[in-house]
Amino acid sequence: MESSQENLTFETALLELQNIVNQLEDGDLTLEKSLQLFERGQQLAAYCAKQLDEATLKIEQLTADGEIIELQAD
């Protein structure tokens, strides 16, 4: 990934990934540009997945009685 990865947050990575998906879905790109965006999208998806895995692990470790709790989305 780029050297600015240490400044990348989950939210900014997800937003960039969503923008890439939108551009690829529009289909108005050259093959070269499409491949570049696809590669960047793969990197961002891997970064986001890693961040989610780390957050899940942290939540599991923070439960007081050691039980895994399921959080409900609002």
Stockholm file with secondary structure:
# STOCKHOLM 1.0

chainA/1-74         MESSQENLTFETALLELQNIVNQLEDGDLTLEKSLQLFERGQQLAAYCAKQLDEATLKIEQLTADGEIIELQAD
#=GR chainA/1-74 SS CCGGGGGCCHHHHHHHHHHHHHHHHHTCSCHHHHHHHHHHHHHHHHHHHHHHHHHHHHHHHHCTTSCCCCCCCC
#=GC SS_cons        CCGGGGGCCHHHHHHHHHHHHHHHHHTCSCHHHHHHHHHHHHHHHHHHHHHHHHHHHHHHHHCTTSCCCCCCCC
//
